[in-house]
Amino acid sequence: MAQYLSFKKSFLVTAILVVVLGVGVNSLTLDAATKDIEAKYPHVLSVEMYQHSWSHFSPGDGIMITEVRGTAKGFKVGESFYVRGMYSLESRTDAQLHVYATNGEVDSSQGLPISKGIGTFEREFTLTKAGMPHVTFYPTKSGSGFGGMYFREIAE
């Protein structure tokens, strides 16, 4: 738990630097891209992140989901979703980020390549069978996930 809290603090500091200082961000491009995403996914979903016993991270690894938007006001089969967040990868030199739904199915472009360090991600998917959505690290060649963050809608 202490490891997760430490990771969460470092993410918060990084997020503040990116937002306040605009580190590596072109505001005109960001505004146009944000408007496109808001038009395509008009509903902001309130979600909470959680982990299962099989989804824990190695030291220095982590995923934080900062935004989930959808074409509907909830996780419904046949609807599409946009997930934005940050990651920290320290246990390997590279990996892939996948979005899946345990006990369900998604349709998406999988395998966003990432490199060691801290970075951001954006993933889009369509829920084709109800399940537990998550963003998870996978080895670049093949193999099982090695740390993931599940997310679910919070009833408002």
Secondary structure, 3 states (H helix, E strand, C coil): CHHHHHHHHHHHHHHHHHHHHCCCCCHHHHHHHHHHHHHHCCEECCEEEECCHHHCCCCCCEEEEEEEEECCCCCCCCCEEEEEEEEEEEEEEEEEEEEEEECCEEECCCCEEEEEEEEEEEEEEEEEECCEEEEEEECCCCCCCCCEEEEEECCC
